[in-house]
C-alpha cells in the first residue's frame, strides 16, 4: 500500500475497527488511495499496527457503503469509478436532493450550517478539506427536510457521491464554477424561494455529472 498510514500509536481495542475505518475512508475520499488500489489485509494491518480482524471488519463496512469492492479471488480494492456508476449515483441525487431542499426551504428550516459549510469550502487549504466541506454543504441543505427516510437515503449515497467527485475533480478541475453555483443555490434558499432553490440544485447536480462523465456524442 503506497498511501501514507498513521503511525503505530497504540489504539484501544474497542475502537480499532473505527480507527481503521476512519483513516481508510479519508484516504479513499481524499484520493490518497486511488480507485482500483488493492487493499491487502496483511499490509493494512501492519501499517495500522492492528490485527487483521479490525481491518477485515472495516473493509466489510466500506464495501457496504459502496467505497470498496470485494472479490473472492482478487481480494479487496478501492471501488473504481466509471460513467455508469457515476450516472447511477447522481441520477438518484437528481431525483431526491432537490425535493429535500425544497421541503427544507418551504418549512423555514435553519440554513446556517449550510452557510458555515460553504465558507469552509471556499477557504479550504487542500482538496480533502474542500471535499468534506462540500459534502457538509449538501447535507445541510437536505437534512432538515423533515423526512428521516429521505435523509437516510441521501446519506447512504454521500460516500459514493464523494468518490465520484474526487475522481472527477482530478480529471476536470471545476470547483470554482461549482462554488458559484453553491452560492446561488444558498442565496435562493435564504430568500425563501423553495422551488427556485430546488431548480438550481437540480441543474447543479445534472451539470456536474454531464461535464465529468458526458454521454457518447455529447462531449
ROVO-641590 format. One record per residue: residue number from 0; residue in three letters; y, x, z of N, C-alpha, C, O in turn. Coordinates in steps of 0.1 Angstrom, whole numbers, plus 5000, padded with zeros to 4 digits. Layout:
N
[node NUM; ALA; [Y; X; Z]; [Y; X; Z]; [Y; X; Z]; [Y; X; Z]],
...
//
This chain:
219
[node 0; UNK; [4988; 5009; 5000]; [5000; 5000; 5000]; [5012; 5009; 5000]; [5014; 5017; 5009]],
[node 1; UNK; [5021; 5007; 4990]; [5033; 5016; 4989]; [5045; 5011; 4997]; [5054; 5019; 5000]],
[node 2; UNK; [5045; 4998; 5000]; [5057; 4992; 5007]; [5058; 4998; 5021]; [5047; 5000; 5028]],
[node 3; UNK; [5070; 5001; 5026]; [5071; 5006; 5040]; [5067; 4996; 5050]; [5070; 4984; 5049]],
[node 4; UNK; [5060; 5001; 5060]; [5055; 4992; 5071]; [5061; 4996; 5084]; [5065; 5008; 5085]],
[node 5; UNK; [5062; 4987; 5093]; [5068; 4991; 5106]; [5060; 5002; 5113]; [5048; 5003; 5110]],
[node 6; UNK; [5066; 5009; 5123]; [5058; 5019; 5130]; [5047; 5013; 5138]; [5046; 5001; 5140]],
[node 7; UNK; [5040; 5022; 5144]; [5028; 5017; 5152]; [5032; 5014; 5166]; [5024; 5018; 5175]],
[node 8; UNK; [5043; 5008; 5169]; [5046; 5004; 5182]; [5036; 4994; 5187]; [5034; 4984; 5180]],
[node 9; UNK; [5030; 4995; 5199]; [5020; 4986; 5203]; [5026; 4971; 5203]; [5037; 4969; 5207]],
[node 10; UNK; [5018; 4962; 5199]; [5021; 4948; 5198]; [5012; 4940; 5207]; [5000; 4942; 5206]],
[node 11; UNK; [5018; 4931; 5215]; [5010; 4923; 5223]; [4999; 4915; 5215]; [5001; 4910; 5204]],
[node 12; UNK; [4987; 4915; 5221]; [4975; 4909; 5214]; [4978; 4895; 5209]; [4975; 4892; 5197]],
[node 13; UNK; [4983; 4886; 5217]; [4985; 4872; 5212]; [4995; 4871; 5200]; [4994; 4861; 5193]],
[node 14; UNK; [5003; 4880; 5199]; [5013; 4879; 5188]; [5011; 4888; 5176]; [5019; 4889; 5167]],
[node 15; UNK; [4999; 4894; 5175]; [4996; 4904; 5165]; [4996; 4897; 5151]; [5002; 4902; 5141]],
[node 16; UNK; [4990; 4885; 5150]; [4989; 4878; 5138]; [5003; 4874; 5133]; [5007; 4876; 5121]],
[node 17; UNK; [5011; 4869; 5142]; [5025; 4865; 5139]; [5033; 4877; 5135]; [5042; 4877; 5126]],
[node 18; UNK; [5031; 4889; 5141]; [5038; 4901; 5138]; [5035; 4905; 5124]; [5044; 4908; 5116]],
[node 19; UNK; [5022; 4905; 5120]; [5018; 4909; 5107]; [5023; 4899; 5097]; [5028; 4903; 5086]],
[node 20; UNK; [5022; 4886; 5100]; [5027; 4876; 5091]; [5042; 4877; 5088]; [5046; 4876; 5077]],
[node 21; UNK; [5050; 4879; 5098]; [5064; 4880; 5097]; [5068; 4892; 5087]; [5076; 4890; 5078]],
[node 22; UNK; [5062; 4904; 5090]; [5065; 4915; 5082]; [5060; 4914; 5067]; [5067; 4919; 5058]],
[node 23; UNK; [5048; 4909; 5066]; [5043; 4907; 5052]; [5052; 4897; 5044]; [5054; 4899; 5032]],
[node 24; UNK; [5056; 4886; 5051]; [5064; 4876; 5044]; [5077; 4882; 5040]; [5081; 4880; 5028]],
[node 25; UNK; [5083; 4890; 5048]; [5096; 4896; 5045]; [5094; 4906; 5033]; [5102; 4907; 5024]],
[node 26; UNK; [5083; 4914; 5033]; [5080; 4924; 5023]; [5078; 4917; 5009]; [5083; 4922; 4999]],
[node 27; UNK; [5072; 4905; 5010]; [5069; 4898; 4997]; [5082; 4892; 4992]; [5085; 4893; 4980]],
[node 28; UNK; [5089; 4885; 5001]; [5101; 4877; 4996]; [5113; 4886; 4993]; [5122; 4882; 4985]],
[node 29; UNK; [5113; 4898; 4998]; [5124; 4908; 4995]; [5121; 4916; 4983]; [5129; 4923; 4978]],
[node 30; UNK; [5108; 4915; 4978]; [5105; 4923; 4966]; [5099; 4936; 4969]; [5095; 4944; 4960]],
[node 31; UNK; [5098; 4940; 4982]; [5092; 4953; 4986]; [5078; 4953; 4982]; [5072; 4964; 4978]],
[node 32; UNK; [5071; 4942; 4983]; [5058; 4940; 4977]; [5059; 4932; 4965]; [5061; 4920; 4966]],
[node 33; UNK; [5057; 4938; 4953]; [5059; 4930; 4941]; [5047; 4921; 4938]; [5036; 4923; 4943]],
[node 34; UNK; [5049; 4910; 4930]; [5038; 4902; 4926]; [5027; 4910; 4920]; [5029; 4919; 4912]],
[node 35; UNK; [5015; 4906; 4924]; [5003; 4914; 4919]; [4999; 4925; 4928]; [4988; 4931; 4926]],
[node 36; UNK; [5007; 4929; 4937]; [5004; 4941; 4946]; [4991; 4937; 4954]; [4991; 4927; 4960]],
[node 37; UNK; [4981; 4946; 4954]; [4969; 4944; 4962]; [4972; 4945; 4977]; [4981; 4953; 4981]],
[node 38; UNK; [4966; 4936; 4985]; [4967; 4936; 4999]; [4954; 4939; 5005]; [4946; 4930; 5008]],
[node 39; UNK; [4952; 4952; 5008]; [4938; 4956; 5013]; [4939; 4956; 5028]; [4947; 4962; 5035]],
[node 40; UNK; [4929; 4948; 5034]; [4929; 4946; 5048]; [4929; 4959; 5056]; [4936; 4960; 5066]],
[node 41; UNK; [4920; 4968; 5052]; [4919; 4981; 5060]; [4932; 4989; 5060]; [4936; 4994; 5070]],
[node 42; UNK; [4939; 4989; 5048]; [4951; 4996; 5047]; [4962; 4990; 5055]; [4970; 4996; 5062]],
[node 43; UNK; [4963; 4977; 5054]; [4973; 4969; 5061]; [4971; 4971; 5076]; [4980; 4973; 5084]],
[node 44; UNK; [4958; 4970; 5081]; [4955; 4971; 5095]; [4960; 4985; 5100]; [4965; 4986; 5111]],
[node 45; UNK; [4957; 4995; 5092]; [4961; 5009; 5096]; [4976; 5010; 5097]; [4981; 5016; 5106]],
[node 46; UNK; [4983; 5004; 5087]; [4997; 5005; 5086]; [5004; 4998; 5097]; [5014; 5003; 5102]],
[node 47; UNK; [4998; 4987; 5102]; [5004; 4979; 5112]; [4999; 4983; 5126]; [5005; 4980; 5136]],
[node 48; UNK; [4989; 4991; 5126]; [4983; 4996; 5139]; [4976; 4985; 5146]; [4976; 4984; 5159]],
[node 49; UNK; [4969; 4976; 5139]; [4961; 4965; 5144]; [4947; 4965; 5138]; [4944; 4972; 5129]],
[node 50; UNK; [4939; 4956; 5143]; [4926; 4954; 5137]; [4927; 4946; 5125]; [4938; 4941; 5122]],
[node 51; UNK; [4916; 4944; 5118]; [4916; 4936; 5105]; [4917; 4922; 5108]; [4922; 4914; 5099]],
[node 52; UNK; [4914; 4917; 5120]; [4914; 4903; 5123]; [4928; 4896; 5121]; [4929; 4886; 5114]],
[node 53; UNK; [4938; 4902; 5128]; [4952; 4895; 5126]; [4957; 4897; 5111]; [4964; 4888; 5107]],
[node 54; UNK; [4953; 4907; 5105]; [4957; 4909; 5090]; [4950; 4898; 5082]; [4956; 4892; 5074]],
[node 55; UNK; [4937; 4896; 5085]; [4930; 4885; 5077]; [4936; 4872; 5080]; [4937; 4864; 5070]],
[node 56; UNK; [4939; 4869; 5092]; [4945; 4856; 5095]; [4959; 4854; 5089]; [4962; 4843; 5084]],
[node 57; UNK; [4967; 4865; 5089]; [4980; 4864; 5083]; [4978; 4862; 5067]; [4986; 4854; 5062]],
[node 58; UNK; [4969; 4868; 5061]; [4967; 4867; 5047]; [4963; 4852; 5044]; [4967; 4847; 5033]],
[node 59; UNK; [4954; 4847; 5052]; [4950; 4833; 5050]; [4962; 4823; 5051]; [4963; 4814; 5043]],
[node 60; UNK; [4971; 4826; 5061]; [4983; 4818; 5062]; [4992; 4819; 5050]; [4997; 4809; 5045]],
[node 61; UNK; [4994; 4831; 5045]; [5002; 4834; 5033]; [4996; 4827; 5021]; [5003; 4823; 5012]],
[node 62; UNK; [4983; 4827; 5020]; [4976; 4821; 5009]; [4979; 4806; 5009]; [4982; 4799; 4999]],
[node 63; UNK; [4979; 4800; 5021]; [4981; 4786; 5023]; [4996; 4782; 5019]; [4999; 4771; 5015]],
[node 64; UNK; [5005; 4792; 5021]; [5019; 4790; 5018]; [5022; 4793; 5003]; [5034; 4792; 4999]],
[node 65; UNK; [5012; 4797; 4996]; [5014; 4800; 4982]; [5020; 4814; 4978]; [5025; 4816; 4967]],
[node 66; UNK; [5020; 4823; 4988]; [5025; 4836; 4985]; [5015; 4847; 4982]; [5018; 4857; 4977]],
[node 67; UNK; [5002; 4844; 4985]; [4991; 4853; 4983]; [4980; 4846; 4976]; [4977; 4834; 4979]],
[node 68; UNK; [4974; 4853; 4967]; [4962; 4848; 4960]; [4950; 4856; 4966]; [4950; 4868; 4967]],
[node 69; UNK; [4939; 4848; 4969]; [4927; 4855; 4974]; [4916; 4852; 4965]; [4913; 4841; 4961]],
[node 70; UNK; [4909; 4863; 4961]; [4898; 4863; 4952]; [4885; 4869; 4959]; [4886; 4879; 4965]],
[node 71; UNK; [4874; 4862; 4958]; [4862; 4866; 4964]; [4858; 4880; 4960]; [4852; 4888; 4968]],
[node 72; UNK; [4861; 4884; 4948]; [4856; 4897; 4943]; [4868; 4907; 4942]; [4865; 4919; 4945]],
[node 73; UNK; [4880; 4903; 4940]; [4891; 4912; 4939]; [4899; 4914; 4952]; [4907; 4923; 4953]],
[node 74; UNK; [4897; 4905; 4961]; [4904; 4906; 4974]; [4917; 4899; 4973]; [4919; 4890; 4964]],
[node 75; UNK; [4927; 4902; 4982]; [4939; 4895; 4982]; [4950; 4903; 4975]; [4950; 4916; 4974]],
[node 76; UNK; [4960; 4896; 4969]; [4971; 4902; 4962]; [4983; 4893; 4963]; [4982; 4881; 4965]],
[node 77; UNK; [4995; 4898; 4962]; [5007; 4890; 4962]; [5007; 4881; 4950]; [5003; 4886; 4939]],
[node 78; UNK; [5010; 4869; 4952]; [5009; 4859; 4941]; [5018; 4863; 4929]; [5029; 4867; 4931]],
[node 79; UNK; [5012; 4863; 4917]; [5020; 4865; 4905]; [5029; 4853; 4902]; [5025; 4842; 4904]],
[node 80; UNK; [5040; 4856; 4895]; [5049; 4845; 4891]; [5050; 4845; 4876]; [5053; 4855; 4870]],
[node 81; UNK; [5046; 4833; 4871]; [5048; 4831; 4857]; [5056; 4818; 4854]; [5059; 4811; 4864]],
[node 82; UNK; [5059; 4816; 4842]; [5067; 4804; 4838]; [5061; 4791; 4843]; [5068; 4782; 4848]],
[node 83; UNK; [5048; 4790; 4841]; [5041; 4777; 4845]; [5043; 4775; 4860]; [5046; 4764; 4865]],
[node 84; UNK; [5040; 4785; 4868]; [5041; 4784; 4883]; [5056; 4781; 4887]; [5058; 4772; 4895]],
[node 85; UNK; [5065; 4788; 4881]; [5079; 4786; 4884]; [5084; 4772; 4881]; [5091; 4766; 4889]],
[node 86; UNK; [5080; 4767; 4869]; [5085; 4754; 4865]; [5078; 4743; 4874]; [5085; 4733; 4876]],
[node 87; UNK; [5066; 4745; 4878]; [5059; 4735; 4887]; [5067; 4734; 4900]; [5069; 4723; 4905]],
[node 88; UNK; [5070; 4746; 4906]; [5077; 4746; 4919]; [5091; 4739; 4917]; [5095; 4731; 4925]],
[node 89; UNK; [5098; 4743; 4907]; [5112; 4738; 4905]; [5112; 4724; 4900]; [5122; 4717; 4902]],
[node 90; UNK; [5102; 4719; 4894]; [5101; 4705; 4890]; [5101; 4696; 4902]; [5108; 4686; 4902]],
[node 91; UNK; [5093; 4700; 4912]; [5093; 4692; 4924]; [5106; 4693; 4932]; [5111; 4683; 4937]],
[node 92; UNK; [5112; 4705; 4932]; [5126; 4706; 4938]; [5136; 4697; 4931]; [5144; 4690; 4937]],
[node 93; UNK; [5135; 4697; 4918]; [5145; 4688; 4910]; [5143; 4674; 4913]; [5153; 4666; 4914]],
[node 94; UNK; [5131; 4670; 4915]; [5128; 4656; 4918]; [5132; 4652; 4932]; [5137; 4641; 4935]],
[node 95; UNK; [5131; 4661; 4942]; [5132; 4657; 4956]; [5145; 4662; 4963]; [5151; 4655; 4971]],
[node 96; UNK; [5149; 4674; 4960]; [5160; 4680; 4967]; [5174; 4673; 4965]; [5181; 4671; 4975]],
[node 97; UNK; [5177; 4670; 4953]; [5190; 4662; 4951]; [5190; 4649; 4958]; [5200; 4645; 4964]],
[node 98; UNK; [5179; 4642; 4959]; [5178; 4629; 4966]; [5180; 4631; 4981]; [5187; 4624; 4988]],
[node 99; UNK; [5174; 4642; 4986]; [5175; 4645; 5000]; [5190; 4648; 5003]; [5195; 4644; 5014]],
[node 100; UNK; [5197; 4656; 4995]; [5211; 4659; 4997]; [5219; 4646; 4996]; [5228; 4644; 5004]],
[node 101; UNK; [5216; 4638; 4987]; [5224; 4625; 4985]; [5223; 4617; 4998]; [5233; 4612; 5003]],
[node 102; UNK; [5211; 4617; 5004]; [5209; 4610; 5017]; [5217; 4617; 5028]; [5222; 4610; 5037]],
[node 103; UNK; [5217; 4630; 5028]; [5224; 4637; 5039]; [5239; 4634; 5038]; [5245; 4631; 5049]],
[node 104; UNK; [5244; 4634; 5026]; [5259; 4631; 5025]; [5262; 4617; 5028]; [5272; 4614; 5035]],
[node 105; UNK; [5254; 4608; 5023]; [5256; 4594; 5025]; [5256; 4590; 5040]; [5262; 4581; 5044]],
[node 106; UNK; [5248; 4597; 5047]; [5246; 4594; 5062]; [5257; 4602; 5070]; [5258; 4600; 5082]],
[node 107; UNK; [5266; 4609; 5063]; [5276; 4616; 5070]; [5271; 4627; 5079]; [5278; 4630; 5090]],
[node 108; UNK; [5260; 4634; 5076]; [5255; 4645; 5084]; [5264; 4657; 5084]; [5272; 4659; 5075]],
[node 109; UNK; [5262; 4665; 5094]; [5270; 4677; 5096]; [5265; 4688; 5086]; [5254; 4691; 5085]],
[node 110; UNK; [5275; 4693; 5078]; [5272; 4703; 5068]; [5277; 4717; 5072]; [5277; 4726; 5064]],
[node 111; UNK; [5280; 4718; 5085]; [5285; 4731; 5090]; [5275; 4742; 5088]; [5278; 4753; 5084]],
[node 112; UNK; [5262; 4739; 5090]; [5252; 4750; 5088]; [5251; 4755; 5074]; [5249; 4766; 5071]],
[node 113; UNK; [5253; 4746; 5064]; [5254; 4749; 5050]; [5265; 4759; 5047]; [5264; 4768; 5040]],
[node 114; UNK; [5277; 4756; 5053]; [5289; 4764; 5052]; [5286; 4778; 5057]; [5290; 4788; 5051]],
[node 115; UNK; [5280; 4779; 5069]; [5277; 4792; 5075]; [5267; 4800; 5066]; [5269; 4812; 5064]],
[node 116; UNK; [5257; 4793; 5061]; [5247; 4800; 5053]; [5253; 4805; 5040]; [5250; 4816; 5035]],
[node 117; UNK; [5262; 4797; 5034]; [5269; 4801; 5022]; [5277; 4814; 5024]; [5277; 4823; 5016]],
[node 118; UNK; [5285; 4814; 5035]; [5293; 4826; 5039]; [5284; 4838; 5041]; [5288; 4849; 5037]],
[node 119; UNK; [5273; 4836; 5047]; [5264; 4847; 5050]; [5258; 4852; 5036]; [5256; 4865; 5035]],
[node 120; UNK; [5255; 4844; 5027]; [5250; 4848; 5014]; [5261; 4856; 5006]; [5258; 4866; 5000]],
[node 121; UNK; [5273; 4851; 5007]; [5284; 4858; 5000]; [5287; 4871; 5005]; [5292; 4880; 4998]],
[node 122; UNK; [5285; 4873; 5018]; [5288; 4886; 5025]; [5276; 4895; 5027]; [5276; 4906; 5033]],
[node 123; UNK; [5264; 4891; 5021]; [5252; 4898; 5023]; [5253; 4913; 5018]; [5258; 4915; 5007]],
[node 124; UNK; [5247; 4922; 5025]; [5248; 4936; 5021]; [5236; 4940; 5012]; [5236; 4950; 5006]],
[node 125; UNK; [5226; 4932; 5012]; [5214; 4935; 5004]; [5207; 4922; 4999]; [5210; 4911; 5004]],
[node 126; UNK; [5198; 4924; 4989]; [5192; 4913; 4983]; [5183; 4905; 4992]; [5183; 4892; 4991]],
[node 127; UNK; [5176; 4911; 5002]; [5168; 4904; 5011]; [5176; 4895; 5020]; [5172; 4883; 5022]],
[node 128; UNK; [5187; 4900; 5025]; [5196; 4891; 5034]; [5201; 4880; 5026]; [5202; 4869; 5031]],
[node 129; UNK; [5205; 4883; 5013]; [5211; 4872; 5005]; [5201; 4861; 5002]; [5204; 4849; 5002]],
[node 130; UNK; [5188; 4866; 4999]; [5178; 4856; 4996]; [5175; 4847; 5008]; [5173; 4835; 5006]],
[node 131; UNK; [5175; 4853; 5020]; [5173; 4845; 5032]; [5184; 4835; 5034]; [5182; 4823; 5038]],
[node 132; UNK; [5196; 4839; 5032]; [5208; 4830; 5034]; [5208; 4819; 5023]; [5212; 4808; 5026]],
[node 133; UNK; [5203; 4823; 5011]; [5202; 4813; 5001]; [5192; 4802; 5005]; [5195; 4790; 5002]],
[node 134; UNK; [5181; 4806; 5010]; [5171; 4796; 5015]; [5177; 4787; 5026]; [5175; 4775; 5026]],
[node 135; UNK; [5184; 4794; 5035]; [5190; 4786; 5046]; [5201; 4776; 5041]; [5202; 4765; 5046]],
[node 136; UNK; [5208; 4780; 5030]; [5218; 4771; 5025]; [5212; 4759; 5019]; [5216; 4747; 5022]],
[node 137; UNK; [5201; 4760; 5011]; [5195; 4749; 5005]; [5188; 4740; 5016]; [5189; 4728; 5015]],
[node 138; UNK; [5182; 4746; 5026]; [5176; 4738; 5037]; [5186; 4730; 5045]; [5184; 4719; 5049]],
[node 139; UNK; [5198; 4736; 5047]; [5209; 4730; 5054]; [5214; 4717; 5047]; [5219; 4708; 5053]],
[node 140; UNK; [5212; 4717; 5034]; [5216; 4705; 5026]; [5206; 4694; 5027]; [5210; 4682; 5027]],
[node 141; UNK; [5193; 4697; 5027]; [5183; 4686; 5027]; [5177; 4683; 5040]; [5172; 4672; 5042]],
[node 142; UNK; [5177; 4692; 5050]; [5171; 4690; 5063]; [5176; 4678; 5071]; [5168; 4671; 5077]],
[node 143; UNK; [5189; 4675; 5070]; [5194; 4663; 5078]; [5193; 4650; 5070]; [5199; 4640; 5074]],
[node 144; UNK; [5184; 4649; 5060]; [5184; 4637; 5052]; [5178; 4625; 5059]; [5181; 4613; 5054]],
[node 145; UNK; [5171; 4627; 5070]; [5166; 4615; 5077]; [5152; 4611; 5075]; [5147; 4602; 5081]],
[node 146; UNK; [5145; 4619; 5066]; [5131; 4616; 5062]; [5123; 4628; 5065]; [5123; 4638; 5057]],
[node 147; UNK; [5116; 4629; 5077]; [5108; 4641; 5080]; [5098; 4645; 5070]; [5096; 4657; 5068]],
[node 148; UNK; [5091; 4635; 5063]; [5081; 4638; 5053]; [5088; 4645; 5041]; [5082; 4654; 5036]],
[node 149; UNK; [5099; 4640; 5037]; [5106; 4646; 5026]; [5110; 4661; 5030]; [5109; 4670; 5021]],
[node 150; UNK; [5115; 4663; 5042]; [5119; 4676; 5046]; [5107; 4685; 5046]; [5108; 4697; 5042]],
[node 151; UNK; [5095; 4680; 5052]; [5083; 4689; 5052]; [5079; 4693; 5038]; [5075; 4704; 5036]],
[node 152; UNK; [5079; 4683; 5029]; [5075; 4686; 5015]; [5083; 4697; 5009]; [5078; 4706; 5003]],
[node 153; UNK; [5097; 4696; 5011]; [5105; 4707; 5006]; [5104; 4720; 5014]; [5104; 4731; 5008]],
[node 154; UNK; [5101; 4719; 5027]; [5099; 4731; 5035]; [5086; 4738; 5029]; [5086; 4751; 5029]],
[node 155; UNK; [5076; 4731; 5026]; [5064; 4737; 5021]; [5066; 4744; 5008]; [5058; 4753; 5004]],
[node 156; UNK; [5077; 4741; 5001]; [5080; 4748; 4988]; [5089; 4760; 4990]; [5091; 4768; 4980]],
[node 157; UNK; [5095; 4762; 5001]; [5105; 4772; 5003]; [5101; 4786; 5000]; [5108; 4793; 4993]],
[node 158; UNK; [5089; 4790; 5005]; [5084; 4803; 5002]; [5081; 4806; 4988]; [5085; 4816; 4982]],
[node 159; UNK; [5075; 4796; 4981]; [5072; 4797; 4967]; [5085; 4798; 4959]; [5086; 4806; 4949]],
[node 160; UNK; [5094; 4790; 4962]; [5107; 4790; 4955]; [5114; 4803; 4957]; [5120; 4809; 4948]],
[node 161; UNK; [5113; 4809; 4969]; [5119; 4822; 4972]; [5113; 4833; 4964]; [5119; 4842; 4960]],
[node 162; UNK; [5100; 4832; 4963]; [5092; 4842; 4955]; [5097; 4841; 4940]; [5099; 4852; 4934]],
[node 163; UNK; [5098; 4829; 4935]; [5103; 4828; 4921]; [5117; 4833; 4920]; [5120; 4841; 4910]],
[node 164; UNK; [5126; 4830; 4929]; [5139; 4835; 4929]; [5140; 4851; 4929]; [5147; 4857; 4922]],
[node 165; UNK; [5132; 4857; 4938]; [5131; 4871; 4939]; [5128; 4878; 4926]; [5134; 4887; 4922]],
[node 166; UNK; [5118; 4872; 4920]; [5114; 4878; 4907]; [5124; 4876; 4896]; [5127; 4885; 4888]],
[node 167; UNK; [5130; 4864; 4896]; [5140; 4860; 4886]; [5152; 4868; 4887]; [5158; 4873; 4877]],
[node 168; UNK; [5157; 4871; 4899]; [5169; 4878; 4901]; [5167; 4893; 4897]; [5177; 4899; 4893]],
[node 169; UNK; [5155; 4898; 4898]; [5153; 4912; 4893]; [5153; 4913; 4878]; [5157; 4923; 4872]],
[node 170; UNK; [5149; 4902; 4871]; [5149; 4902; 4857]; [5163; 4899; 4851]; [5168; 4906; 4843]],
[node 171; UNK; [5169; 4888; 4857]; [5182; 4884; 4853]; [5191; 4882; 4865]; [5191; 4871; 4871]],
[node 172; UNK; [5199; 4892; 4869]; [5208; 4890; 4880]; [5218; 4879; 4877]; [5227; 4880; 4868]],
[node 173; UNK; [5217; 4868; 4885]; [5226; 4857; 4882]; [5232; 4851; 4894]; [5237; 4840; 4895]],
[node 174; UNK; [5233; 4860; 4905]; [5237; 4855; 4918]; [5251; 4850; 4917]; [5254; 4839; 4923]],
[node 175; UNK; [5261; 4857; 4911]; [5275; 4853; 4911]; [5277; 4839; 4906]; [5284; 4831; 4912]],
[node 176; UNK; [5270; 4836; 4895]; [5271; 4822; 4889]; [5266; 4812; 4898]; [5271; 4801; 4900]],
[node 177; UNK; [5254; 4815; 4904]; [5248; 4806; 4913]; [5256; 4804; 4926]; [5257; 4793; 4932]],
[node 178; UNK; [5263; 4814; 4931]; [5272; 4813; 4942]; [5283; 4803; 4939]; [5287; 4795; 4948]],
[node 179; UNK; [5289; 4804; 4927]; [5299; 4794; 4923]; [5294; 4780; 4923]; [5301; 4771; 4927]],
[node 180; UNK; [5282; 4778; 4919]; [5275; 4765; 4919]; [5273; 4760; 4933]; [5275; 4748; 4936]],
[node 181; UNK; [5270; 4769; 4942]; [5268; 4766; 4956]; [5281; 4761; 4962]; [5281; 4751; 4969]],
[node 182; UNK; [5292; 4768; 4959]; [5305; 4764; 4964]; [5308; 4750; 4959]; [5313; 4741; 4967]],
[node 183; UNK; [5306; 4747; 4946]; [5309; 4734; 4940]; [5301; 4723; 4947]; [5306; 4712; 4949]],
[node 184; UNK; [5288; 4726; 4949]; [5279; 4716; 4955]; [5284; 4712; 4969]; [5285; 4701; 4973]],
[node 185; UNK; [5287; 4723; 4977]; [5291; 4720; 4991]; [5304; 4713; 4991]; [5306; 4705; 5000]],
[node 186; UNK; [5313; 4717; 4982]; [5326; 4711; 4982]; [5325; 4696; 4979]; [5332; 4688; 4986]],
[node 187; UNK; [5317; 4692; 4970]; [5315; 4678; 4966]; [5308; 4671; 4978]; [5312; 4659; 4981]],
[node 188; UNK; [5299; 4677; 4985]; [5292; 4671; 4996]; [5302; 4669; 5007]; [5302; 4659; 5014]],
[node 189; UNK; [5310; 4679; 5010]; [5320; 4678; 5021]; [5331; 4667; 5018]; [5337; 4662; 5027]],
[node 190; UNK; [5333; 4664; 5005]; [5342; 4653; 5002]; [5336; 4640; 5004]; [5342; 4629; 5004]],
[node 191; UNK; [5323; 4640; 5006]; [5316; 4627; 5009]; [5310; 4621; 4996]; [5306; 4609; 4996]],
[node 192; UNK; [5311; 4628; 4985]; [5306; 4623; 4972]; [5291; 4625; 4971]; [5287; 4636; 4966]],
[node 193; UNK; [5283; 4616; 4976]; [5268; 4618; 4977]; [5262; 4620; 4963]; [5254; 4629; 4960]],
[node 194; UNK; [5266; 4610; 4954]; [5260; 4611; 4941]; [5264; 4623; 4933]; [5257; 4629; 4925]],
[node 195; UNK; [5277; 4626; 4934]; [5282; 4638; 4927]; [5276; 4651; 4932]; [5273; 4659; 4924]],
[node 196; UNK; [5274; 4652; 4945]; [5268; 4664; 4950]; [5253; 4665; 4945]; [5248; 4676; 4942]],
[node 197; UNK; [5246; 4654; 4945]; [5232; 4653; 4940]; [5231; 4657; 4926]; [5222; 4665; 4922]],
[node 198; UNK; [5241; 4653; 4918]; [5241; 4656; 4903]; [5243; 4671; 4902]; [5236; 4678; 4893]],
[node 199; UNK; [5252; 4677; 4909]; [5255; 4691; 4908]; [5243; 4700; 4913]; [5239; 4710; 4906]],
[node 200; UNK; [5236; 4695; 4923]; [5224; 4702; 4928]; [5213; 4701; 4918]; [5206; 4711; 4916]],
[node 201; UNK; [5211; 4690; 4912]; [5201; 4688; 4901]; [5203; 4698; 4890]; [5194; 4705; 4885]],
[node 202; UNK; [5216; 4699; 4885]; [5219; 4708; 4874]; [5217; 4722; 4879]; [5213; 4731; 4870]],
[node 203; UNK; [5220; 4725; 4891]; [5219; 4739; 4896]; [5204; 4743; 4896]; [5201; 4754; 4891]],
[node 204; UNK; [5195; 4735; 4901]; [5181; 4738; 4901]; [5175; 4739; 4887]; [5168; 4748; 4883]],
[node 205; UNK; [5179; 4729; 4878]; [5174; 4729; 4865]; [5179; 4741; 4857]; [5172; 4747; 4849]],
[node 206; UNK; [5192; 4745; 4859]; [5198; 4756; 4852]; [5191; 4769; 4856]; [5189; 4778; 4847]],
[node 207; UNK; [5188; 4771; 4868]; [5182; 4783; 4873]; [5168; 4786; 4866]; [5166; 4796; 4860]],
[node 208; UNK; [5160; 4776; 4866]; [5146; 4778; 4860]; [5147; 4779; 4845]; [5139; 4786; 4839]],
[node 209; UNK; [5156; 4772; 4839]; [5157; 4773; 4824]; [5162; 4787; 4820]; [5159; 4792; 4809]],
[node 210; UNK; [5171; 4793; 4828]; [5176; 4806; 4825]; [5165; 4817; 4827]; [5163; 4826; 4819]],
[node 211; UNK; [5159; 4815; 4839]; [5149; 4825; 4843]; [5136; 4825; 4835]; [5130; 4835; 4832]],
[node 212; UNK; [5132; 4812; 4832]; [5119; 4810; 4826]; [5121; 4800; 4814]; [5115; 4789; 4815]],
[node 213; UNK; [5128; 4804; 4804]; [5130; 4795; 4793]; [5117; 4791; 4785]; [5108; 4799; 4784]],
[node 214; UNK; [5117; 4779; 4781]; [5106; 4775; 4772]; [5106; 4781; 4759]; [5117; 4785; 4754]],
[node 215; UNK; [5095; 4783; 4752]; [5095; 4789; 4739]; [5104; 4782; 4729]; [5103; 4770; 4728]],
[node 216; UNK; [5111; 4790; 4722]; [5120; 4784; 4712]; [5134; 4780; 4718]; [5142; 4775; 4710]],
[node 217; UNK; [5136; 4782; 4731]; [5149; 4778; 4737]; [5157; 4790; 4742]; [5168; 4789; 4746]],
[node 218; UNK; [5151; 4802; 4742]; [5157; 4814; 4747]; [5167; 4819; 4737]; [5174; 4830; 4740]],
//
